[in-house]
């Protein structure tokens, strides 16, 4: 009987890949004697993370809360909008082209307007993340709701099922896997949008920390904030991925 392992094989492979990449980075930075503004060594970055752990921890907490709140609101809004447009075909023909047109513009382009309307506090970052995540989840959920077999829909109608019953019993179960995939993809996007919006205007957060470090020409601090942001993004992605594998078992 094999002893239980704490990490799955894909997780071990991912950690091995990260460790190999970090080792090659360290060797390249030290072997080529690269200046910090080109590429600091991994060890110096980790030293900065430890030295500035209080500042980076507080900044990371702010960014994570903005990303998580925006992720939750955007996911809920995208799912609700997809259900409404599925239940109301006339509204779908009007609103879907408008939503597609809005999504064709990079979300960051709306940041100056959102900062102007909601200020430089967390509300503007949550709104921007909600906007970015909402588009992605909406499109995935809408595609999932449309994936049902027409013969199954006709069969349920022949037994007297109404639109609400078909939605609950057939469309939503069929849409959950694709919707969950859209939510998983949106985890990284939520962190990116939160950080970029903080760089454009904020009073705290990892994006604000990166911007301030650039102004001070402290490139090691820039990389330390990027490392923390990457770790937070990976943890967020892993959590959502774990929930998806645990509960979306019929995909």
C-alpha positions in Angstrom: 0.0 0.0 0.0 1.4 3.4 -1.0 1.8 6.0 1.7 -0.4 9.0 1.4 1.1 12.1 -0.2 0.3 15.7 0.7 0.6 17.0 -2.8 -0.7 15.6 -6.0 1.5 14.7 -8.9 0.6 17.9 -10.9 1.3 20.0 -7.8 4.7 18.4 -7.4 5.5 19.0 -11.0 4.5 22.6 -10.7 6.6 23.1 -7.7 9.6 21.4 -9.4 9.1 23.7 -12.4 9.0 26.8 -10.2 12.1 25.7 -8.3 14.0 25.0 -11.5 13.0 28.4 -13.0 14.1 30.2 -9.8 17.4 28.4 -9.8 18.1 29.3 -13.4 17.1 32.9 -12.7 19.5 33.0 -9.7 22.3 31.6 -11.7 21.8 34.0 -14.6 21.5 37.1 -12.4 24.7 36.2 -10.4 26.7 34.6 -13.2 26.2 37.5 -15.6 26.5 40.1 -12.8 23.3 41.8 -13.9 22.4 45.1 -12.2 19.2 45.2 -10.2 17.4 47.4 -12.6 17.9 44.8 -15.3 17.2 41.6 -13.3 17.8 41.2 -9.5 18.6 37.8 -8.1 15.9 35.7 -6.6 17.7 35.7 -3.3 17.8 39.5 -3.1 14.1 39.6 -3.9 13.3 37.1 -1.2 15.4 39.1 1.3 13.4 42.2 0.4 10.1 40.2 0.9 11.2 39.2 4.3 12.5 42.6 5.2 9.3 44.4 4.0 6.9 41.6 5.1 4.7 43.9 7.1 4.3 46.4 4.3 3.9 43.8 1.6 1.5 41.8 3.8 -0.8 44.8 4.3 -0.6 45.7 0.6 -1.3 42.1 -0.4 -4.3 41.9 1.9 -5.8 45.1 0.4 -5.4 43.8 -3.2 -6.7 40.4 -2.4 -9.8 41.7 -0.7 -10.4 44.0 -3.7 -9.9 41.1 -6.1 -12.0 38.6 -4.2 -14.9 41.1 -3.7 -14.8 42.1 -7.3 -14.6 38.4 -8.4 -17.6 37.5 -6.3 -19.7 40.4 -7.6 -18.6 40.0 -11.2 -19.3 36.3 -11.2 -22.7 36.7 -9.7 -23.6 39.5 -12.1 -22.3 37.6 -15.1 -24.3 34.4 -14.2 -27.5 36.4 -13.5 -27.2 38.3 -16.7 -26.6 35.1 -18.7 -29.7 33.5 -17.2 -31.8 36.6 -17.9 -30.8 36.7 -21.6 -31.4 33.0 -21.9 -34.9 33.4 -20.6 -35.6 36.5 -22.6 -34.6 36.0 -26.2 -35.7 39.5 -27.4 -33.6 41.2 -24.7 -30.7 38.9 -25.8 -30.8 40.1 -29.3 -30.5 43.7 -28.1 -28.1 43.4 -25.2 -25.7 40.8 -26.4 -24.2 42.9 -29.2 -23.8 45.8 -26.7 -22.1 43.6 -24.2 -19.8 42.2 -26.9 -18.9 45.7 -28.0 -18.1 46.7 -24.4 -15.9 43.6 -24.0 -14.0 44.3 -27.1 -12.4 47.3 -25.4 -9.6 46.5 -22.8 -11.1 46.8 -19.4 -8.3 49.0 -18.2 -9.4 51.7 -20.6 -12.4 52.3 -18.3 -10.2 52.8 -15.3 -9.9 56.6 -15.5 -13.7 57.0 -15.6 -14.2 54.5 -12.8 -11.6 56.3 -10.7 -13.3 59.6 -11.4 -16.7 58.3 -10.5 -15.8 56.2 -7.4 -12.6 57.8 -6.2 -9.2 56.3 -5.3 -10.5 54.0 -2.6 -11.3 50.2 -2.8 -14.7 50.8 -4.4 -13.2 51.7 -7.8 -10.9 48.6 -7.7 -13.8 46.3 -6.8 -15.9 47.9 -9.6 -13.1 47.4 -12.2 -12.5 43.8 -11.2 -16.3 43.1 -11.3 -16.4 44.5 -14.8 -13.5 42.4 -16.0 -14.7 39.2 -14.3 -18.3 39.8 -15.2 -17.7 39.8 -18.9 -15.7 36.6 -18.9 -18.1 34.7 -16.6 -21.1 36.0 -18.6 -19.8 34.8 -21.9 -18.9 31.4 -20.5 -22.2 31.0 -18.7 -24.2 32.0 -21.7 -22.3 29.5 -23.9 -22.9 26.8 -21.3 -26.7 27.5 -21.1 -26.8 27.2 -24.9 -25.0 23.8 -24.9 -28.1 21.7 -24.0 -29.4 19.2 -26.5 -32.4 20.5 -28.3 -33.9 17.0 -28.2 -33.7 17.0 -24.4 -35.5 20.4 -24.3 -38.2 19.2 -26.6 -38.6 16.0 -24.5 -39.1 18.0 -21.3 -41.6 20.3 -23.0 -43.5 17.3 -24.2 -43.9 16.3 -20.5 -45.2 19.8 -19.7 -42.1 21.4 -18.3 -42.0 25.2 -18.5 -39.0 27.4 -19.1 -38.1 27.7 -15.5 -38.1 23.9 -15.0 -36.0 23.4 -18.1 -33.6 26.1 -16.9 -33.2 24.6 -13.4 -33.2 20.9 -14.4 -31.4 21.0 -17.7 -29.7 24.2 -18.7 -28.0 25.2 -15.4 -26.4 21.7 -14.8 -25.2 21.8 -18.4 -23.8 25.3 -17.9 -22.0 24.8 -14.6 -18.7 23.2 -16.0 -18.2 25.9 -18.5 -19.2 28.6 -16.1 -16.7 27.2 -13.5 -14.0 27.3 -16.1 -14.7 30.9 -16.8 -14.5 31.7 -13.1 -11.2 29.8 -12.8 -9.8 31.8 -15.7 -11.0 35.0 -14.2 -9.0 34.6 -11.0 -5.8 35.7 -12.5 -7.6 38.5 -14.4 -9.1 39.8 -11.2 -5.7 40.2 -9.6 -4.2 41.8 -12.7 -7.0 44.3 -13.0 -6.9 45.2 -9.3 -3.1 45.8 -9.4 -3.2 47.9 -12.6 -6.1 50.0 -11.3 -4.1 50.6 -8.0 -1.2 51.7 -10.1 -3.4 54.3 -11.8 -4.8 55.7 -8.6 -4.8 54.3 -5.1 -3.7 54.9 -1.5 -2.7 51.3 -0.7 -2.3 47.8 -2.3 0.3 46.0 -4.3 -0.2 48.1 -7.4 0.4 51.3 -5.3 3.5 49.7 -3.8 4.9 48.8 -7.2 4.2 52.4 -8.4 5.9 54.0 -5.4 8.9 51.7 -5.7 9.3 52.7 -9.4 9.3 56.3 -8.4 12.0 55.6 -5.9 14.0 53.6 -8.4 13.9 50.6 -6.0 13.7 47.8 -8.5 14.2 45.0 -5.9 11.1 46.3 -4.1 9.2 46.3 -7.4 10.1 42.6 -7.9 9.3 41.7 -4.3 5.8 43.1 -4.7 5.5 41.2 -8.0 6.5 38.0 -6.3 3.9 38.5 -3.6 1.3 39.3 -6.2 2.2 36.2 -8.1 2.0 34.0 -5.0 -1.4 35.5 -4.1 -2.7 35.0 -7.7 -1.5 31.4 -7.7 -3.2 30.7 -4.3 -6.5 32.2 -5.5 -6.4 30.2 -8.7 -5.6 27.0 -6.8 -8.4 27.6 -4.4 -11.0 28.1 -7.2 -9.6 25.2 -9.1 -9.9 23.0 -6.0 -13.5 24.0 -5.4 -14.2 23.3 -9.1 -12.7 19.8 -9.0 -14.5 19.0 -5.7 -18.0 20.1 -6.7 -18.2 20.1 -10.5 -17.7 16.4 -10.7 -19.9 15.7 -13.8 -18.0 17.7 -16.4 
